């Protein structure tokens, strides 16, 4: 197989994928902060990188996939206090909700889901090393990372230090050596979760959590680190700074980021209050429909969410499922081998080009048309769709049940059309309309039934 190309945020260009160890891939994906239900923005990240993982596995790489849960955080503490429950009770609830929603979307389970609170010892070791190297310093019970001690700071986000202003989750303290120095360890506040440390009771900062979990589970240098584009700065920038300062090794070879999901041209986020939870969407649509909708756009592009878009995705996916239900011959006809092979090659080439799912899906519909005209070869559709994580539901939510009688009528009409017997073809069409209230449509991908 020719090389896979991945767009690396670090270099701002597509690079030939070459893992650190020839056939194994270490893959770390930033997980959710578990204080609320996931929204469609979360779904986009986890579906996108599930597709990346699946294609790497299809390409015979031995992938070790790790995704964390952030289970100690200011938002978690605030929500738990509002609900008058413990942080543990709150986070456990939303971890289970995460599994529920992602299972519906066909997202494969990670090999490990580290929880930040189980890695406090590893975090303390990393912070201690940074203090010993005089890259971090204590400040009234907090410990801060000195960004001036890391000359490459800004290499991921391409931000220039002199131009930086404090952004989201960058705490400003007049006594910091640099206003942009970030907190590695926070001094304990009354009635907040805390742990013992050499600097007194406290809890870890957000950024050190991922470094500790990734290094512990995958080693000091990993192949792929992924997350949403909003994590590039400060989260991933700070991960690089603290990790590489600690180990002296490159933290991740490839950095991958998915684009925003927007609503009315505004980024969807809980802070803006314009988010739609997965639970809301999944009560209206099957998970596979939402998955299909998300991967119809390239993972790096901005996606403007619209219910109309999901409806269109549902109809398109139904056409593929209709073929899977009506064409039972898995084999490829001998006289069509080259045509099927060309389509398979096009699909794989699209996926090798930075996981171009829109192009790959286009190939699925070309394949669908060929299968319907050949009445065979449906096994290839299942195979290629499976690489995208599709067809895990045998039946798409559809109120039209394909009965044996309906199937016979469609076959009769198809035969009549092939024989140019348009009178019989029209009679079947009219019968379906009057007796079943079904409208029949001929599309590029084949025959489609709709409610009249």
Buried (B, 14 or more C-beta within 10 A) or exposed (E): EEEBBBBBBBEEEEBEBEBBEEEEBBBBBBBBBBBBBBBBBBBBBBBBBBBBBBBBBBBEBEBBBBBBBBBBBBBBBEBBBEEEEEBBEBBBBBBEBBEBBBEBBBBBEBEBBBBBBEBBEBBBBBBBBBBEEEBBBBBEBBBBBBBEBBEEBBBBBEBEEEEBEEEEBBBEEEEBBBBBBBBBBBBBEEEBBBBEBEBBEBBBBBBBBBBBBBBBBBBBBBBBBBBBBBBBBBBBBBBBBBBBBBBEEBBBBBBBBBBBBBBEEEBBBBEEEBBBBBBEBBEEBBBBBBBBBBBBBBBBEBBBBEEEBBBEBBBBBBBBBBBBBBBEEEEBBEEBEEBBEEBBEBBBBBBBBBBBBEBBBBBBBBBBBBBBEBBBBBBBBEBBBEBBBBBBBEEBEBEBEBEEEBEEBBEBBBEBBEEEBEEBBEBBBEBBEEEBEBEBEEBEBBBBBEEE
